[in-house]
Amino acid sequence: MGKLATLLKYGYAGNAERHRMLKKESFKKTIGEEAYKTLLQSEANAIENTTLVQEEVAKTIIEGAEPFKVMREVVPVIKTKSYSVRFVKGSAGTYAEDIAEGAAIQVDTQSYSKQDITIKKIGTRPLITNELIEDELFDVVELELKKAGARLENKLNRDVLNAMLNGSNKITTNTVDPGAGNHIDVADIASAVGKVKKHNYLPDILLTHPTAEAYLFADSNIAYAAYAGTNEPLTTGRLPKLLGLTPYTLTVTDKSSPTWDDTTGGTDVTAIVFSKNDLAVIAMRRDVTIEQYEDPIHDLVGISCTMRYGTDVLREEAGCIIYHR
């Protein structure tokens, strides 16, 4: 039983049972020294007079999101206090001019454009029923809270991916098609890197579909230590840096076209190579938040989890799509 489940069990217990739990060393070890002291110092050892459960509920939801965090690690996250964010964009790859001795230095007159990103709200409600509480199935409650965190993070991941593949500013200028009957390999990644650099951006991220990651593991250039210079792929199951790119695997599904998948040749996107600081952005108005939750014990059935953010591609030339064949 985890910390939250243990605290909930304590909260729903009677006074005599609470007293017995406080005497157990295993109880103290599970909830931690600080939480244990807080309970001892509260009036009549009442958990209702503390914020222990609320804090642990929030931690549990965030813990559930943690394994699925991808897009917020591969594109910049900009904090905002507005319902809309405006970005001003200039040209990439600008150059200084030759100046004759004693001549005036000309002012750069490049044109600028603007792009607005609108903030939206997403939410989910953990499947916590009165029956779960009545039957003291607190481990299941904890699991449902973690699932809620995962759903929020997956939605963020999907929205950023959809902006890259299907948004109004989607990647269109750079694509790589593996040869007929072939799957992604290092040569495709090298081609994508070259196409992004051609537009004066320096790519540093490789985002792959899970199947594409598997094909790369099967590539002898990566799998064998003699070629890759490390046995990390074989021993840890993690891809090393490839051609200066940090690899990430994105497991979300995207049913629009082109699709983030690896089954249909010519239409499914199997990987994206891009510059982290240039391609896209997440404008975060409010990160994961718990709503409709005041009573630390009895409001679990009605809580909801929300986020407010916006996302879009800022520089479509800063990325390159690798299609499945």
Secondary structure, DSSP 8 states (H G I E B T S, - for coil): --HHHHHHHHHHS-HHHHHHHHH-HHHHHHH-HHHHHHHHHSGGG-GGGSSHHHHHHHHHHHHHHGGG--HHHHS-EEE-SSSEEEEEE--SS-------TT----------EEEEEE-EEEEE-----HHHHHTT-HHHHHHHHHHHHHHHHHHHHHHHHHHHHHSTT---S-EE---TT----HHHHHHHHHHHHHTT----EEEE-HHHHHHHHHSHHHHSHHHHS--HHHHHS----BTTBEEEE------SSSEE-SSSTTTEEEEEEE-TTTSEEEEEEEEEEEES--STTT-GGG-EEEEEEEEEES-GGGEEEEE--
